[in-house]
Amino acid sequence: MALQITDEQVASFQRDGVVMLQSMFDPTWIELLKAGLAEHRKAPSPRARIWDRDEQDRTMFWDSMAWQGVPQYQQFVFESPAAEIAGRMLGSQQINFYFDAVFVRSPGSQFETPWHQDEPYWSVSGHDTCTVWMPLEPVKAKNALAFVPGSHLGGVVFDQYDFGTLNPDGKTDVDRSDFAAIAEADIPDISSNPEAFGVVSWDMEPGDCVVFNSRILHGGSGQLPEDVGLSVFTSKWLGDDVHIAFREQGMDPDFSEIMKEHGLAPGDRPATDLLPQVWP
Ligand SMILES: O=C(O)CCC(=O)C(=O)O
């Protein structure tokens, strides 16, 4: 079935760097991802980490690139509309999958994701990259991921937050990098004056998704009511201008070693069964 995406939605994505699309995934995809997440939580990848644990033991769980070990995620990557959504938004001829990441807040978690851009952390470089962010439960705009529209276009690499510091359980082997050298500007204080930055977020139902360019400033989410949790599945996609890039500092997750094992070198286009072409 043809995807119901309008020219206006594509134009919004390209202008603002973010767009919310309603009812893109039917309930079978949501049930599949929930079943995958339940399996995934039993056997997380070595990268998995609790980002926050408060005094009431409420947590924020994060993991990435788990798809090879979770058949439900694999099916979603190769068969769901996500790759085509990415292709239509980016206006790309070819879409390769980069990685999945999950963000799971237990009920009442107040943890807010620090403001950041994604692409400067990645082991690839390009403008034509996006994330499809999908809540598996209903979420209110004030608790959903938030964005600074247009911030993907300035060409600025903002100071990178060191996600390695989010490690309340003291897990060893956490990727800690010195980010300072590559930053071109401090991250502005967006949270104290979101209106001044035109910050946007949306009320969303399972089946809706936000698609965002990986250079956009985004953060927030969390601050959940006591009885409300939030599980989010994200998939990251690579379009036409993207090449492998191993940065001297600040890669997180750092996929350079696994890319080398797959014969990928800086300057290469995404390829191999690590970064498979999924669309068309
Ligand atoms: O959902 C969240 O809290 C963070 C998501 C995020 O930063 C991302 O997908 O890049």
The ligand as a MOL file (V3000), in Angstrom:
LIG
                    3D

  0  0  0     0  0            999 V3000
M  V30 BEGIN CTAB
M  V30 COUNTS 10 9 0 0 0
M  V30 BEGIN ATOM
M  V30 1 O 13.9570 9.3990 23.3750 0
M  V30 2 C 14.8820 9.9610 23.9420 0
M  V30 3 O 14.8380 10.2990 25.1250 0
M  V30 4 C 16.1490 10.2950 23.2030 0
M  V30 5 C 16.1200 9.9750 21.7490 0
M  V30 6 C 17.3290 10.4840 21.0170 0
M  V30 7 O 18.0480 11.3270 21.4800 0
M  V30 8 C 17.6400 9.9360 19.6960 0
M  V30 9 O 16.9340 9.0470 19.1870 0
M  V30 10 O 18.6240 10.4090 19.1040 0
M  V30 END ATOM
M  V30 BEGIN BOND
M  V30 1 2 1 2
M  V30 2 1 2 3
M  V30 3 1 2 4
M  V30 4 1 4 5
M  V30 5 1 5 6
M  V30 6 2 6 7
M  V30 7 1 6 8
M  V30 8 2 8 9
M  V30 9 1 8 10
M  V30 END BOND
M  V30 END CTAB
M  END
